[in-house]
């Protein structure tokens, strides 16, 4: 199923993509030979992938026939100026995809059907807000009996990753630099994915620090415990729960993490409207790596972060790091007589 072996994913990665895909497409041929292609919501359970449909829907014509399910994830739409300053190139897409082939079967067991439907609700409505689906629940018994659940059991599954592997390491560096300069949230998430699949050479400055330090910009890459190790004991987080500390990092307009090997050794973030004002906060470096330029390098990268670089003013508060910020051009904030500082606290 896959000609380019350099793009092949492992089976586990392919299954993971299928499991997290909100929408996949089912393709097959009706008994009269007419092609059928329909969107479905896949639910992976064990070595099978299921989906639901109307009790008399067209997809039932494919039961017992060979079919294929496909899903994909757009990682980055790479701008043309990553490759040439003038020449257009509008179709360079970095993506991952999965295809599953097998014979379509119908699931009739009400307990298994209920489990599939509950799996669908869990993924599409993770906040809950409904009674769990069970086959013996009178609220669901008729609906479970009336709905069709179809799927592939132990299908042939192949995944593909097209994330710049065919380019030279130097060109991959150009792509990463272009994504950083354009700087949408999707671009920043894509940078990690591309580096993991095919590292650049040389590394762009915004990703590289001194002494083997690497910078990343997707806060979800940092484990909760690693963030709390750096931030929970800081004086400005006194009385703040660990859940709020982690949530704040992951919801920030801009975040930068410093890694040394596999260890998170620094974190910094900013909130910003991208135009008038940005506010830097939560700059912290592990004690074993302090006084090595890590904090200053994170501040430099926050100031150049796509969410911050357009802000007319960048502010912060500090108790003990004023020299660090002064060396980056920060000055004392004047306090006009008319300014009254106020705040509103939630319990």
C-alpha positions in Angstrom: 0.0 0.0 0.0 3.0 2.4 0.5 5.6 3.0 -2.2 7.8 5.5 -0.3 9.2 3.4 2.6 11.0 6.5 3.9 7.5 7.9 4.8 6.3 4.8 6.5 4.9 5.0 10.1 4.9 2.2 12.6 1.6 0.3 13.1 1.1 1.9 16.5 1.5 5.5 15.1 -1.0 4.6 12.3 -3.5 3.3 14.8 -3.1 6.3 17.0 -3.8 8.6 14.2 -6.9 6.7 13.3 -8.0 6.7 17.0 -7.7 10.5 17.4 -9.2 11.4 14.0 -12.6 13.1 14.4 -13.5 12.2 10.8 -12.3 9.5 8.4 -13.6 8.5 5.0 -15.0 5.2 4.0 -14.6 4.1 0.4 -16.0 1.1 -1.4 -18.1 -0.1 -4.3 -21.9 -0.8 -4.2 -23.2 -4.1 -5.5 -23.9 -2.4 -8.8 -20.3 -1.2 -9.0 -21.0 2.4 -8.2 -18.4 4.0 -6.0 -19.4 5.0 -2.4 -17.3 7.4 -0.4 -18.8 8.7 2.9 -17.4 10.5 6.0 -17.6 8.6 9.2 -16.6 9.1 12.9 -14.1 6.3 13.7 -14.0 4.6 17.1 -11.0 2.3 17.7 -11.5 -0.6 20.1 -8.7 -3.1 20.3 -7.8 -4.4 16.9 -11.0 -3.1 15.2 -12.3 0.3 14.0 -16.1 1.0 14.1 -18.5 3.7 13.1 -22.2 4.3 13.3 -24.8 5.0 10.7 -28.5 5.1 9.9 -30.4 1.7 10.1 -31.1 1.8 6.4 -28.1 3.9 5.2 -26.2 3.5 2.0 -23.1 2.3 3.9 -25.0 -1.0 4.6 -24.6 -1.8 0.9 -20.9 -2.3 1.6 -21.3 -4.9 4.3 -19.4 -8.0 3.3 -17.4 -6.1 0.7 -13.7 -5.0 0.7 -13.5 -1.3 1.8 -10.9 1.2 2.8 -10.9 3.8 5.6 -8.6 6.8 5.3 -7.9 9.7 7.7 -5.3 12.4 7.6 -3.8 15.3 9.7 -2.5 18.5 8.1 0.6 19.4 10.1 1.7 22.5 8.1 0.9 24.3 4.9 4.5 25.4 4.1 4.7 28.9 2.6 6.5 29.3 -0.8 9.1 31.7 0.6 10.5 28.8 2.6 12.0 27.6 -0.7 12.3 30.7 -2.9 11.9 34.4 -2.2 9.8 35.0 -5.3 8.6 31.9 -7.0 5.2 30.6 -6.0 4.8 27.1 -4.7 1.2 26.8 -3.3 0.9 23.0 -2.8 3.6 22.1 -0.3 1.7 20.3 2.5 3.2 18.4 5.4 0.8 15.8 6.7 0.3 12.4 8.2 -2.2 9.9 7.0 -3.5 6.4 7.6 -5.3 3.8 5.5 -7.1 0.7 6.8 -8.3 -2.1 4.4 -10.5 -5.0 5.2 -14.0 -6.5 4.7 -16.8 -4.4 6.3 -18.8 -6.2 9.0 -21.9 -5.4 10.9 -21.9 -5.4 14.7 -25.1 -6.8 16.2 -24.2 -7.5 19.9 -26.0 -4.7 21.9 -23.3 -4.6 24.6 -20.6 -4.1 22.1 -22.6 -1.6 20.2 -23.2 0.4 23.4 -19.4 0.3 24.1 -18.7 1.7 20.6 -21.3 4.5 21.0 -19.9 5.4 24.4 -16.4 5.5 22.9 -17.7 8.0 20.3 -19.3 10.2 23.0 -16.2 10.1 25.1 -14.0 11.4 22.3 -16.5 13.9 20.9 -17.9 15.2 24.2 -15.0 14.6 26.7 -16.6 17.0 29.2 -19.4 14.5 29.8 -22.8 15.9 30.4 -24.7 12.8 29.6 -25.6 9.4 31.2 -23.1 6.7 30.2 -24.4 4.5 27.4 -25.2 0.9 28.5 -27.2 -1.7 26.6 -29.5 -2.3 29.5 -30.3 1.4 30.1 -33.9 2.0 29.1 -33.0 5.4 27.9 -30.8 3.9 25.2 -32.2 0.4 24.6 -34.3 1.3 21.6 -31.6 3.7 20.1 -29.0 1.0 20.3 -31.2 -1.5 18.6 -32.1 0.9 15.8 -28.7 2.2 14.9 -26.2 0.5 12.7 -22.6 -0.1 13.8 -20.2 -1.2 11.1 -16.5 -1.7 11.1 -13.3 -3.5 10.2 -11.8 -6.2 12.4 -8.1 -6.7 12.2 -7.7 -4.6 9.0 -4.5 -4.0 7.2 -3.4 -0.6 8.5 -0.6 1.5 6.9 0.4 5.0 8.0 2.4 7.6 6.2 4.3 10.7 7.5 5.2 13.4 4.9 7.0 15.9 7.1 9.9 17.0 5.0 12.0 13.8 4.9 12.6 14.2 1.2 14.3 17.6 1.7 17.9 18.2 2.7 18.6 19.1 6.3 19.4 22.6 5.3 16.1 23.1 3.4 14.2 21.7 6.5 15.9 24.4 8.5 14.5 27.0 6.0 11.0 25.5 6.4 11.3 25.7 10.1 12.5 29.3 10.0 9.6 30.3 7.6 7.0 28.7 10.0 8.5 30.6 12.9 8.4 33.9 11.1 4.8 33.3 10.0 4.0 32.1 13.5 0.4 30.9 13.6 -0.4 28.6 16.5 -0.6 25.7 14.0 2.9 26.6 12.7 4.4 26.5 16.2 2.9 23.1 16.9 4.1 21.9 13.5 7.7 22.8 14.3 8.1 20.1 17.0 6.5 17.5 14.7 8.9 18.3 11.8 12.0 18.3 14.0 11.1 15.0 15.5 10.5 13.4 12.1 13.5 14.9 10.3 16.0 17.2 12.2 17.5 20.3 10.4 21.2 21.0 10.0 22.1 23.6 11.0 19.5 24.2 13.6 17.8 27.6 13.4 18.8 30.0 16.2 15.3 30.1 17.6 15.5 26.4 18.4 19.2 26.2 19.5 20.8 27.4 22.7 24.3 27.1 24.2 25.7 23.9 25.6 23.2 21.6 24.0 20.1 23.4 25.1 17.1 23.1 22.8 14.0 25.4 22.8 10.4 24.3 22.1 7.2 26.4 21.8 4.4 23.9 22.4 3.5 23.8 26.1 1.8 20.4 25.7 5.3 19.0 25.1 6.2 19.7 28.8 5.0 17.1 31.3 2.9 18.4 34.2 5.4 17.3 36.8 8.3 18.9 35.0 6.5 22.3 34.9 5.6 22.1 38.5 9.2 21.2 39.5 10.2 24.5 38.0 7.3 26.7 39.0 5.4 25.4 42.1 7.9 26.7 44.6 8.4 30.2 43.0 7.5 33.1 45.2 4.9 34.4 42.6 3.0 31.1 42.7 2.5 31.0 46.4 -1.1 29.9 47.1 -1.7 28.9 43.4 -2.7 25.3 42.8 -0.7 23.0 40.6 -3.6 22.6 38.2 -3.8 26.4 37.7 0.0 26.7 37.2 0.0 24.1 34.5 -3.2 25.3 32.9 -1.8 28.9 32.7 1.3 27.7 30.9 -0.6 25.7 28.4 -3.2 28.4 27.7 -0.6 31.2 27.2 -0.3 33.1 24.0 3.4 32.5 24.0 5.4 29.8 25.8 9.0 28.7 25.5 10.6 25.7 27.2 14.3 24.9 27.4 15.4 21.3 27.3 18.8 19.8 28.0 18.6 16.3 26.6 15.3 14.8 27.8 14.9 17.2 30.7 13.0 20.4 30.9 15.3 22.9 32.6 13.5 26.2 31.9 10.1 27.6 31.2 8.8 31.1 30.4 5.5 32.4 29.1 3.7 35.6 28.0 0.1 36.8 27.6 -0.3 39.1 24.7 -2.8 40.8 22.4 -0.1 40.9 19.7 -0.6 44.6 19.1 -0.7 46.9 22.1 0.6 44.9 25.1 2.3 41.7 26.1 3.2 40.7 29.6 6.1 38.3 30.4 5.8 36.0 33.4 6.8 32.7 35.0 10.4 32.8 33.9 12.1 30.0 35.8 15.3 27.9 35.3 16.3 24.8 37.2 19.0 25.6 39.9 21.5 23.3 38.3 21.4 25.3 35.0 21.2 28.8 36.4 23.8 31.5 35.5 24.4 29.8 32.1 22.4 32.2 30.0 19.3 30.0 29.8 16.9 32.5 31.3 18.1 35.4 29.1 17.9 33.1 26.0 14.3 32.3 26.9 13.4 36.0 27.3 15.1 36.7 23.9 12.9 34.1 22.3 9.8 35.3 24.0 10.4 38.8 22.7 10.7 37.4 19.2 7.8 35.0 19.6 5.1 35.5 16.9 2.5 36.3 19.6 4.8 38.9 21.2 6.9 40.5 18.5 4.1 42.7 17.2 3.2 44.2 20.7 4.0 47.9 21.1 4.8 47.4 24.8 6.1 44.4 26.8 5.8 44.6 30.6 6.7 42.4 33.5 7.2 42.5 37.3 10.2 41.1 39.1 11.6 41.0 42.6 15.1 39.8 42.0 15.9 39.6 38.3 15.9 43.3 37.2 19.5 43.1 35.8 18.6 40.3 33.5 15.7 42.2 32.0 17.6 45.5 31.9 20.3 43.8 29.8 17.5 43.1 27.3 16.4 46.7 27.1 13.7 46.7 29.8 13.4 49.9 31.8 11.5 50.9 34.9 7.8 51.6 34.4 6.8 55.1 35.4 3.7 55.4 37.6 1.6 58.4 36.7 -0.4 60.0 39.5 -3.6 59.0 37.8 -2.8 55.2 37.8 -4.5 53.2 40.4 -3.6 49.5 40.4 -6.6 47.2 41.0 -7.4 43.6 40.7 -10.3 41.1 41.1 -9.6 37.7 42.8 -11.7 34.6 42.5 -12.0 32.4 45.5 
